[in-house]
Amino acid sequence: MAKIRVTKVKSAINRTQTQKRTLESLGLRKIGQVVEHENTPSILGMVNKVKHLVSVEEA
């Protein structure tokens, strides 16, 4: 499958607990951190939950 690069661009301060946990499950801790994931429906669903905090690009 294709890979996607997810970059954290905004802080999780004053966000709901579910959004914070979603970022943690994606492996994002610090602003500017980049992780690569497979392009699966579960990963895309998590990215969609926090799309206002991250940027996504095809790898």
URRA-V442162 format. One record per residue. N is the residue number from 1. RES is the residue in three letters. D_LAST is the distance of its C-alpha to the last C-alpha in Angstrom with 1 decimal. Layout:
# URRA-V442162
((N	RES	D_LAST) (N	RES	D_LAST))
This chain:
# URRA-V442162
((1	MET	10.9) (2	ALA	7.4) (3	LYS	5.3) (4	ILE	5.1) (5	ARG	5.9) (6	VAL	9.6) (7	THR	12.0) (8	LYS	15.7) (9	VAL	17.6) (10	LYS	21.0) (11	SER	23.6) (12	ALA	24.6) (13	ILE	28.3) (14	ASN	30.4) (15	ARG	28.0) (16	THR	29.0) (17	GLN	29.0) (18	THR	26.7) (19	GLN	24.0) (20	LYS	24.5) (21	ARG	24.2) (22	THR	21.0) (23	LEU	19.4) (24	GLU	20.9) (25	SER	19.7) (26	LEU	16.1) (27	GLY	16.9) (28	LEU	17.1) (29	ARG	20.4) (30	LYS	20.4) (31	ILE	19.4) (32	GLY	16.5) (33	GLN	15.2) (34	VAL	11.5) (35	VAL	10.6) (36	GLU	7.9) (37	HIS	9.3) (38	GLU	9.6) (39	ASN	9.9) (40	THR	13.7) (41	PRO	16.4) (42	SER	17.6) (43	ILE	14.5) (44	LEU	14.2) (45	GLY	17.9) (46	MET	17.7) (47	VAL	15.2) (48	ASN	17.6) (49	LYS	20.5) (50	VAL	19.3) (51	LYS	17.5) (52	HIS	20.0) (53	LEU	19.1) (54	VAL	15.3) (55	SER	12.6) (56	VAL	9.4) (57	GLU	6.4) (58	GLU	3.8) (59	ALA	0.0))
